[in-house]
Every structure is written in structure tokens, then in C-alpha cells.
Amino acid sequence: MTQSNMHLILRLEINKNHNSFGEIATIISDSKGDLTAIDVIKEGAETTIRDLTIKVSNKEDQETMVQSINDLDGVTIQHISDRTFLVHLGGKIEVRPTLSIDNREELSHVYTPEVARVCKAIDEDPSLAHNLTIKRNAVAVISDGSAVLGLGKLKPEAAMPVMEGKAMLFKQLADINAYPLCLDEENAENIIQIVKSLSPSFGGINLEDISSPRCFEIEERLKEELDIPVFHDDQHGTAIVVLAGVINALKLVKKDLKQCKIVVCGIGAAGISITKMLLKAGAENIIGVDKEGAITKEEHYENPMWTWYGENTNPNRETGPLPTVIQDADIFIGVAAANILQVEDIKKMAEDPIVFALANPDPEIAPEVANPYVRVMATGRSDFPNQVNNVLCFPGIFRGALDCKASTINDEMKLAASKAIADVIPEDELNEDYIIPGVFNKNVVPKIKEAVVEAAYATGVARNKKDI
């Protein structure tokens, strides 16, 4: 299992007469820790207070190290802080005014009494809210906490750090004001009504970390009943970036998407949306596999989305578990669980196999295990090449949708976003370790925005007049 590094800061009071710093350093080293910084906070004749910044690979080593230091004579641990927790202290976003108010006259324009004129104008013509309020550049990031990252169902308060992080990325990457809203509600109909009630304040709705299959109903209903873009990022964001990676991977292996056999493992929100995107892009032979094996038209499923899946995929009606249906597959896309794909499975695939092992934090097969047997490998992790990350998608998609005042984000806009992401990498730079651009590539958002706006105008969902 791949471990992610953690950073912590220990504030120690050390009695110089009873302990040497060398003993502490030895414990850190023996606990597989990496001492990256030492800051002297206070120095006295007999004692010294220091902050030690330490990198450790897992929680068990951290606990062992802290206990061993705590047992030292003459050493007192005053405080333990985790750098990740420190980043979240007090929240990660704030609201700032766009102008200052320094006198009574300025106050009258932004608030009472002059603001009443603006209110009346918008009341007579609600479309003016796009120009006269924050609505034109505001997105609500909404979750019920039912499927947060790989953690599953959490309390709505516990989902807030993720939604705040999303809001940060909206602002930094696309200059969009995003507001995290975590709902203490599990009923799909109630969530739909809550979001509809909130919608007048926003130019777009980003649904996040809502469990399957409820997420499909919630998104579809909101798309039908609202006149602003509604986008469930866990479905479409992943799918858009996956398709971008597949487009570039197929350039390397010189294969046609229509001719490829594709196995999608994990038929939840992401797996279904990935499949829909691949079908829209021209794929014809996709087989979905879950715990019960391949999904087929002949089986009866309680999940209506699995029924749809069986009716629209697996044209050759293949049956059986993953090791059976992966025979001669050109592409494997996993959004399931760790370590379910074996080397023996990859060996059964077609020549130049493409593997997207996207389960987080641990992929369906470790890259170091798969690499000798695959042509192209992608994961959802930032510490390996070809990271499939939704951050590549949602800022540019919403930037484009807001700029042209789109009423929805349709399939054509999503396909345009995939192609734009793929096109960020020039042909002469494309290689097995570089089929997906990095999340901080400054060309990503502008290219997506431009492509999305063009697709919105072409499909008639853009409400701003097009500049000639």
C-alpha cells in the first residue's frame, strides 16, 4: 500500500542539563522521520524551546516517535500540530469587498437608501442580477457529505474542508467566486428543493461528493428545473479528464477509439459518467464490471443506472469477473478499489495496453507493479505521472459557462473540454509519461474556456450575444 507523507510540528521544551538534542534526532531517525526544519522559539540558560518540523510516512511511525520523545528525561512536548491542519485553521477562504466604503455618501450607494433603486430594477427584470450582483461570477459548491473522497458518508461539517478547497481552486485558477454549502439533509427531493431555493444567488451549481445513485436524480432534476449550469463534478469532471487522457494515449499507440475494447471497473457515479463520455466520443465496445461481474442486458438490477448500463454497453454480451472480460482489452479504466487488477490480468490485454487505475488513495494496481507490462499508465495520484484530476476540468468549464451565460453544461461542452485538455500537450511533447497536463499548467483554463464557449454558442445554450 502506498503511504502519503505527513508533516507535523513538535514544540519541545528541552532541559539542556538533562538531554542533548542528538538523542531527539536519533529517535526521529529511528522512527523513519525526516527532520526538515528547526526553529528556536526561546533560548534560556537552562532550557530551550524549539519547533521541529518533521516528515513521516504514516500515522503509526508518528505515534511511535512522539511517544519515544515524550519518554525522554528533560524533554516536554508543549504542542503537536499537523501542517495540514494548520492550513485549515480558521477556514481557507474569505469574502472581500470590491470597493471600500469611507464616508456616508459611499455608504448610501452600496446600502441604504440608494440600493433600493437597484433592488427595484432587478425585481422588474430578474435577468439584471447577472450584471448588478455577484451572481454573474458566483458558483455554489454543494454537498450532503454522503460520499466524501474515499471516506464515504461524513457529517456535513466534515465535508466542509473539501468544499472550501474546491472554492479556493475556483478562485485561484479561474477567478470565480465559489461558496461551500454543506447540507444537513439526506433526502434527494429535499436537496433538490433546497438547491432550487438557493439558485437565485448563483450563476452555477457545482454538486460534489453526493452518493450514487441519488446524485443522478438530483443532477438531472436540477438541470431540468433551473436555468443555470448544474454540474456534478465527481461524475463529469473525472469523465472529461479521463477522455482527454484516452485521446492522447490512443495517439501514442495509434489506435482508433471505435475499434478499442474498453473495460470500466467500478460502475458508480464516476464509472457511469466515464462510460457515457466514451460513448459520446465514439467508443462502441465498453464492458462495465463491478463486484458481481460484467453488467449485461440480460440481468435484472435494482439500480436503474445499471439497467441503463446493460442496455447501452457490452455489445458482445460478455460475462464473468474482471479476469475473464479483460481478455484482449485495449483499455482498462478503474474507479473501484485498491489492488483488484493483477499483472496476470494485464498480460491478457491487447498489445500496448492502456491502464487508468484511478482509485484513491491506492490504485487498482500500483504503477511500479504495472509499468513493465503496460504502454501507458495513469492514476489519480499526484506522485505519479499522468494524474487524472478533476481540477483540470471544473474551473475552465464554469469559466466558459459563466462568461457566455450558458443555461446548462451539455454533452457538447463536455466533449469540447476533453479535447481542449488533450490539445494542451503539443504532439512533439506527447509521451507515455505525459498524456495529461499538470493541474497548474496555465494554458488549461483558457483553452477549456474558449472551447466551452464555442460549443455553447454552437448548441444554442449561450445567452450572451456573441462578439463578432
C-alpha positions as CSV (number, residue, x, y, z in Angstrom):
1,M,0.0,0.0,0.0
2,T,1.3,3.4,-0.9
3,Q,1.6,5.8,2.0
4,S,1.3,9.5,1.7
5,N,3.7,11.7,3.7
6,M,2.5,13.7,6.6
7,H,4.2,16.8,8.2
8,L,3.9,17.7,11.8
9,I,5.5,20.3,14.1
10,L,6.6,19.4,17.6
11,R,7.2,22.2,20.0
12,L,9.6,20.9,22.6
13,E,10.9,22.4,25.9
14,I,14.4,20.9,26.4
15,N,16.3,21.0,29.6
16,K,19.9,21.4,28.5
17,N,21.3,19.8,31.6
18,H,19.3,16.6,31.2
19,N,19.1,16.0,27.5
20,S,21.1,16.6,24.3
21,F,19.4,17.4,21.0
22,G,21.2,14.4,19.5
23,E,19.0,12.0,21.4
24,I,15.9,13.6,19.9
25,A,17.4,13.5,16.4
26,T,18.2,9.8,16.8
27,I,14.6,9.0,17.8
28,I,13.3,10.8,14.8
29,S,15.6,8.9,12.5
30,D,14.8,5.6,14.1
31,S,11.1,6.3,13.7
32,K,11.6,6.8,9.9
33,G,11.1,10.5,10.3
34,D,12.8,13.2,8.3
35,L,13.7,16.4,10.3
36,T,13.2,19.2,7.7
37,A,13.4,22.3,9.9
38,I,14.4,23.5,13.4
39,D,13.2,26.9,14.7
40,V,14.4,28.3,18.0
41,I,11.4,29.9,19.8
42,K,13.0,30.8,23.1
43,E,16.5,30.3,24.5
44,G,17.3,30.4,28.2
45,A,20.3,29.5,30.4
46,E,18.9,26.0,31.3
47,T,16.1,25.4,28.8
48,T,15.4,25.9,25.1
49,I,12.1,25.8,23.3
50,R,12.3,24.6,19.7
51,D,9.8,23.8,16.9
52,L,10.8,20.7,14.9
53,T,9.2,20.2,11.5
54,I,9.2,16.5,10.7
55,K,8.1,14.5,7.7
56,V,6.8,11.0,8.5
57,S,5.3,8.4,6.1
58,N,2.4,7.1,8.3
59,K,0.5,7.7,11.5
60,E,2.0,4.6,13.2
61,D,5.5,5.9,12.9
62,Q,4.4,9.3,14.1
63,E,2.8,7.9,17.2
64,T,5.9,5.8,18.0
65,M,8.2,8.8,17.6
66,V,6.1,11.1,19.7
67,Q,5.8,8.6,22.5
68,S,9.6,8.0,22.5
69,I,10.4,11.7,22.6
70,N,7.8,12.1,25.4
71,D,9.6,9.4,27.4
72,L,12.9,11.3,27.4
73,D,14.0,12.8,30.6
74,G,14.2,16.6,30.4
75,V,12.0,16.9,27.4
76,T,8.5,18.2,27.4
77,I,6.2,18.3,24.4
78,Q,4.4,21.5,24.6
79,H,2.4,21.2,21.5
80,I,1.9,19.0,18.4
81,S,0.5,20.4,15.3
82,D,0.0,19.0,11.8
83,R,0.8,21.2,8.9
84,T,-2.3,20.1,7.0
85,F,-4.4,21.0,10.0
86,L,-2.7,24.4,10.3
87,V,-3.6,25.2,6.7
88,H,-7.2,24.7,7.5
89,L,-7.1,26.7,10.7
90,G,-10.0,29.3,10.6
91,G,-11.0,28.1,7.2
92,K,-9.3,28.6,3.8
93,I,-11.4,31.2,2.1
94,E,-12.9,34.7,3.0
95,V,-15.1,37.3,1.4
96,R,-13.7,40.7,0.5
97,P,-15.5,43.8,-0.9
98,T,-14.7,45.0,-4.4
99,L,-14.6,48.6,-3.2
100,S,-14.1,50.5,0.1
101,I,-16.7,52.5,2.0
102,D,-15.1,55.6,3.5
103,N,-17.9,58.1,4.0
104,R,-21.7,58.4,4.4
105,E,-22.3,59.1,0.7
106,E,-20.5,56.0,-0.4
107,L,-22.4,54.0,2.1
108,S,-25.7,55.3,0.7
109,H,-24.8,54.0,-2.8
110,V,-23.9,50.5,-1.7
111,Y,-26.6,50.2,1.0
112,T,-29.5,52.3,2.2
113,P,-31.1,54.3,0.7
114,E,-29.8,54.2,-2.9
115,V,-29.5,50.4,-3.1
116,A,-33.4,50.3,-3.2
117,R,-33.3,51.6,-6.8
118,V,-31.1,48.6,-7.8
119,C,-33.4,46.2,-6.0
120,K,-36.5,47.6,-7.8
121,A,-34.8,47.3,-11.1
122,I,-33.9,43.7,-10.6
123,D,-37.4,42.9,-9.2
124,E,-38.8,44.2,-12.5
125,D,-36.2,42.4,-14.6
126,P,-34.5,39.5,-12.7
127,S,-32.0,39.0,-15.6
128,L,-30.3,42.2,-14.4
129,A,-29.0,40.2,-11.4
130,H,-26.3,38.8,-13.8
131,N,-24.9,42.3,-14.2
132,L,-25.8,44.0,-10.9
133,T,-24.9,41.3,-8.4
134,I,-22.3,38.8,-7.7
135,K,-24.4,36.2,-9.5
136,R,-22.6,36.6,-12.8
137,N,-19.4,35.2,-11.2
138,A,-20.7,33.0,-8.4
139,V,-20.9,29.2,-8.1
140,A,-22.3,27.3,-5.2
141,V,-20.3,24.2,-4.2
142,I,-22.9,21.9,-2.7
143,S,-22.6,18.6,-0.9
144,D,-24.5,16.5,1.5
145,G,-21.4,14.7,2.7
146,S,-22.6,11.3,1.6
147,A,-19.6,10.3,-0.5
148,V,-16.6,12.4,0.5
149,L,-13.4,11.5,-1.2
150,G,-12.6,7.8,-0.3
151,L,-14.1,8.3,3.2
152,G,-17.7,7.6,2.4
153,K,-20.5,9.2,4.3
154,L,-19.5,12.0,6.7
155,K,-21.3,14.7,8.7
156,P,-21.9,17.8,6.6
157,E,-19.5,19.8,8.8
158,A,-16.8,17.2,8.0
159,A,-17.3,17.7,4.2
160,M,-16.6,21.5,4.5
161,P,-12.7,21.3,4.2
162,V,-13.1,19.6,0.8
163,M,-15.7,22.2,-0.4
164,E,-13.6,25.1,0.9
165,G,-10.6,23.6,-1.1
166,K,-12.7,23.5,-4.2
167,A,-13.7,27.1,-3.7
168,M,-10.1,28.1,-3.4
169,L,-9.3,26.4,-6.7
170,F,-12.2,28.0,-8.5
171,K,-10.8,31.4,-7.4
172,Q,-7.1,30.8,-8.0
173,L,-7.4,29.1,-11.3
174,A,-10.4,30.8,-12.9
175,D,-11.2,33.8,-10.8
176,I,-14.6,32.5,-9.9
177,N,-16.2,33.3,-6.5
178,A,-17.3,29.9,-5.1
179,Y,-19.2,29.3,-1.9
180,P,-19.1,26.0,0.0
181,L,-22.5,24.9,1.2
182,C,-22.8,21.5,3.1
183,L,-26.4,20.4,3.7
184,D,-27.7,18.5,6.7
185,E,-30.1,16.6,4.5
186,E,-30.2,13.1,3.0
187,N,-33.5,13.1,1.1
188,A,-32.9,13.7,-2.6
189,E,-36.2,15.6,-3.1
190,N,-35.4,17.9,-0.2
191,I,-31.9,18.5,-1.5
192,I,-33.4,19.4,-4.9
193,Q,-35.8,21.9,-3.3
194,I,-33.0,23.4,-1.2
195,V,-30.7,24.0,-4.2
196,K,-33.6,25.4,-6.2
197,S,-34.3,27.9,-3.4
198,L,-30.7,28.9,-3.3
199,S,-30.2,29.3,-7.0
200,P,-31.2,32.9,-7.5
201,S,-27.9,33.9,-5.8
202,F,-25.7,31.9,-8.1
203,G,-24.7,31.7,-11.7
204,G,-23.9,28.0,-11.5
205,I,-24.2,25.0,-9.2
206,N,-21.3,22.5,-8.6
207,L,-22.6,19.4,-6.9
208,E,-19.9,17.5,-5.0
209,D,-19.5,14.2,-3.1
210,I,-23.1,13.1,-3.3
211,S,-23.5,9.3,-3.3
212,S,-24.8,7.2,-6.2
213,P,-27.4,6.6,-7.4
214,R,-29.1,9.7,-5.8
215,C,-26.6,12.0,-7.5
216,F,-28.0,11.2,-10.9
217,E,-31.6,12.0,-9.9
218,I,-30.5,15.2,-8.1
219,E,-28.5,16.5,-11.0
220,E,-31.0,15.6,-13.7
221,R,-33.9,17.2,-11.9
222,L,-31.9,20.4,-11.2
223,K,-30.7,20.6,-14.8
224,E,-34.4,20.3,-15.9
225,E,-35.8,22.8,-13.4
226,L,-33.0,25.5,-13.3
227,D,-31.8,27.9,-16.0
228,I,-28.2,28.0,-14.8
229,P,-25.5,25.3,-15.3
230,V,-25.6,22.4,-12.9
231,F,-22.5,20.1,-12.9
232,H,-21.8,17.1,-10.7
233,D,-18.0,17.1,-10.7
234,D,-17.5,13.6,-9.4
235,Q,-19.3,12.3,-12.5
236,H,-18.4,14.6,-15.3
237,G,-15.1,16.1,-14.1
238,T,-13.5,12.7,-13.8
239,A,-15.0,11.6,-17.1
240,I,-13.8,14.7,-19.0
241,V,-10.2,14.3,-17.8
242,V,-10.3,10.5,-18.5
243,L,-11.4,11.1,-22.0
244,A,-8.7,13.7,-22.5
245,G,-6.1,11.2,-21.3
246,V,-7.5,8.4,-23.5
247,I,-7.4,10.7,-26.6
248,N,-3.7,11.3,-26.1
249,A,-2.9,7.7,-25.1
250,L,-4.5,6.5,-28.3
251,K,-2.4,8.9,-30.3
252,L,0.7,7.1,-28.9
253,V,-0.5,3.6,-29.6
254,K,-2.0,4.6,-32.9
255,K,-5.4,3.0,-32.2
256,D,-8.9,4.2,-33.1
257,L,-11.4,4.6,-30.1
258,K,-14.2,3.0,-32.1
259,Q,-12.1,-0.2,-32.6
260,C,-11.0,-0.4,-28.9
261,K,-12.3,-2.8,-26.3
262,I,-12.6,-0.9,-23.1
263,V,-13.2,-2.3,-19.6
264,V,-14.5,0.1,-17.0
265,C,-14.3,-1.3,-13.5
266,G,-16.4,0.2,-10.8
267,I,-19.9,1.2,-12.0
268,G,-20.8,4.1,-9.7
269,A,-21.2,7.7,-10.5
270,A,-17.8,8.2,-12.0
271,G,-17.8,4.9,-13.9
272,I,-21.2,5.5,-15.5
273,S,-20.2,9.1,-16.5
274,I,-16.9,7.9,-17.9
275,T,-18.8,5.4,-20.0
276,K,-21.3,8.0,-21.2
277,M,-18.4,10.3,-22.3
278,L,-16.6,7.5,-24.1
279,L,-19.8,6.5,-25.9
280,K,-20.4,10.2,-26.9
281,A,-16.8,10.3,-28.2
282,G,-17.4,7.3,-30.4
283,A,-16.5,4.2,-28.4
284,E,-18.5,1.1,-29.3
285,N,-17.3,-1.7,-27.2
286,I,-17.3,-0.9,-23.5
287,I,-17.8,-3.6,-20.8
288,G,-18.7,-2.5,-17.2
289,V,-17.5,-4.7,-14.4
290,D,-18.5,-4.4,-10.7
291,K,-18.3,-6.8,-7.8
292,E,-20.9,-9.1,-9.3
293,G,-19.0,-9.3,-12.6
294,A,-19.8,-7.9,-16.1
295,I,-23.0,-5.9,-16.5
296,T,-25.2,-7.3,-19.2
297,K,-28.6,-6.6,-20.7
298,E,-29.9,-9.9,-19.6
299,E,-29.6,-9.3,-15.9
300,H,-32.1,-7.6,-13.7
301,Y,-30.7,-4.8,-11.5
302,E,-32.3,-2.9,-8.7
303,N,-30.1,0.1,-9.6
304,P,-31.8,1.8,-12.6
305,M,-28.5,3.1,-13.8
306,W,-27.1,-0.4,-14.1
307,T,-30.2,-1.3,-16.2
308,W,-29.3,1.6,-18.5
309,Y,-25.7,0.5,-18.5
310,G,-26.6,-3.1,-19.5
311,E,-28.8,-1.8,-22.3
312,N,-26.2,0.5,-23.8
313,T,-22.9,-1.3,-23.4
314,N,-21.3,-4.8,-23.7
315,P,-22.4,-5.4,-27.3
316,N,-21.0,-8.9,-27.4
317,R,-22.7,-9.9,-24.1
318,E,-19.5,-11.0,-22.3
319,T,-20.0,-12.3,-18.8
320,G,-17.8,-13.2,-15.9
321,P,-15.5,-11.4,-13.5
322,L,-12.7,-8.9,-14.4
323,P,-10.0,-11.5,-15.1
324,T,-12.3,-13.0,-17.7
325,V,-13.7,-10.0,-19.6
326,I,-10.3,-8.2,-19.6
327,Q,-9.1,-10.6,-22.3
328,D,-7.9,-8.6,-25.4
329,A,-9.0,-5.3,-23.9
330,D,-7.1,-2.3,-25.2
331,I,-8.0,0.0,-22.3
332,F,-8.7,-0.6,-18.6
333,I,-10.3,2.2,-16.6
334,G,-10.6,1.6,-12.9
335,V,-12.7,3.7,-10.5
336,A,-13.2,0.9,-8.0
337,A,-10.8,-0.2,-5.2
338,A,-7.2,-0.9,-4.5
339,N,-5.3,-3.9,-5.8
340,I,-8.1,-5.5,-7.8
341,L,-6.1,-5.6,-11.0
342,Q,-3.3,-8.1,-11.2
343,V,-0.3,-8.4,-13.6
344,E,-1.9,-11.6,-14.9
345,D,-4.9,-9.6,-16.0
346,I,-2.7,-7.0,-17.8
347,K,-0.9,-9.8,-19.7
348,K,-4.3,-10.9,-21.1
349,M,-4.9,-7.4,-22.6
350,A,-4.2,-6.5,-26.2
351,E,-0.9,-5.2,-27.5
352,D,0.2,-1.8,-26.0
353,P,-2.3,-1.9,-23.1
354,I,-3.5,1.4,-21.6
355,V,-4.3,1.3,-17.9
356,F,-6.1,4.1,-16.0
357,A,-6.0,2.9,-12.3
358,L,-7.9,5.8,-10.6
359,A,-8.9,4.5,-7.2
360,N,-7.6,6.8,-4.4
361,P,-5.6,6.8,-2.3
362,D,-4.4,3.4,-3.6
363,P,-4.9,2.5,-7.2
364,E,-6.3,-0.8,-8.7
365,I,-2.7,-1.8,-9.3
366,A,0.5,0.0,-8.2
367,P,2.3,1.8,-11.1
368,E,5.6,0.2,-10.2
369,V,4.0,-3.2,-10.5
370,A,2.1,-2.4,-13.7
371,N,4.7,-0.4,-15.6
372,P,6.7,-3.3,-17.1
373,Y,3.6,-4.6,-18.7
374,V,1.7,-1.5,-19.9
375,R,2.3,1.1,-22.6
376,V,0.5,4.0,-20.9
377,M,-0.3,4.2,-17.2
378,A,-2.4,6.8,-15.4
379,T,-3.6,7.2,-11.8
380,G,-5.5,9.6,-9.6
381,R,-2.4,10.4,-7.6
382,S,-0.2,13.4,-7.7
383,D,3.0,11.5,-7.0
384,F,2.9,9.6,-10.3
385,P,2.9,10.8,-13.9
386,N,-0.4,11.3,-15.7
387,Q,-2.6,12.3,-12.8
388,V,-6.4,12.3,-13.6
389,N,-7.5,15.2,-11.5
390,N,-10.9,17.0,-11.7
391,V,-9.0,20.3,-11.0
392,L,-8.0,20.2,-14.7
393,C,-11.7,20.5,-15.6
394,F,-14.2,22.3,-13.4
395,P,-12.5,25.8,-13.3
396,G,-12.4,26.2,-17.1
397,I,-15.8,24.6,-17.7
398,F,-17.5,27.0,-15.3
399,R,-15.4,30.0,-16.5
400,G,-16.7,29.4,-20.0
401,A,-20.3,28.7,-19.0
402,L,-20.4,31.9,-16.8
403,D,-18.8,34.1,-19.5
404,C,-21.4,33.2,-22.1
405,K,-24.2,33.0,-19.6
406,A,-24.9,29.4,-20.5
407,S,-28.2,27.9,-19.4
408,T,-26.7,24.5,-19.0
409,I,-23.5,22.4,-19.4
410,N,-24.3,20.0,-22.2
411,D,-22.5,17.0,-23.7
412,E,-21.0,19.0,-26.5
413,M,-19.4,21.4,-24.0
414,K,-18.0,18.5,-22.0
415,L,-16.5,16.9,-25.2
416,A,-15.1,20.2,-26.1
417,A,-13.4,20.5,-22.7
418,S,-11.9,17.0,-23.1
419,K,-10.4,17.8,-26.5
420,A,-9.1,21.2,-25.1
421,I,-7.3,19.5,-22.2
422,A,-5.8,16.9,-24.6
423,D,-4.7,19.7,-27.0
424,V,-2.8,21.5,-24.3
425,I,0.0,19.0,-24.9
426,P,1.7,19.6,-28.2
427,E,2.3,16.5,-30.4
428,D,6.0,16.8,-30.1
429,E,5.9,16.7,-26.3
430,L,3.4,13.8,-26.0
431,N,4.9,10.7,-24.5
432,E,3.9,7.8,-22.2
433,D,4.5,9.8,-19.0
434,Y,2.9,13.0,-20.4
435,I,-0.6,12.4,-21.8
436,I,-2.4,14.7,-19.3
437,P,-1.2,18.2,-18.5
438,G,-0.4,19.3,-14.9
439,V,-3.0,21.0,-12.8
440,F,-1.0,24.2,-12.7
441,N,-0.5,24.4,-16.4
442,K,-1.6,28.0,-17.2
443,N,-2.9,27.0,-20.7
444,V,-5.6,24.6,-19.4
445,V,-8.3,27.0,-18.1
446,P,-8.1,29.4,-21.1
447,K,-8.2,26.6,-23.6
448,I,-11.2,24.9,-21.9
449,K,-13.0,28.2,-21.5
450,E,-12.6,29.1,-25.2
451,A,-13.7,25.6,-26.3
452,V,-16.7,25.5,-23.9
453,V,-17.9,29.0,-25.1
454,E,-17.7,27.9,-28.7
455,A,-19.7,24.7,-28.0
456,A,-22.3,26.7,-26.0
457,Y,-22.9,29.1,-28.9
458,A,-22.9,26.2,-31.4
459,T,-25.6,24.4,-29.5
460,G,-27.7,27.4,-28.6
461,V,-27.4,27.4,-24.9
462,A,-25.3,30.6,-24.6
463,R,-27.5,33.7,-23.7
464,N,-24.9,36.4,-24.1
465,K,-24.6,38.0,-27.5
466,K,-21.6,36.6,-29.4
467,D,-18.9,39.1,-30.2
468,I,-18.4,39.2,-34.0
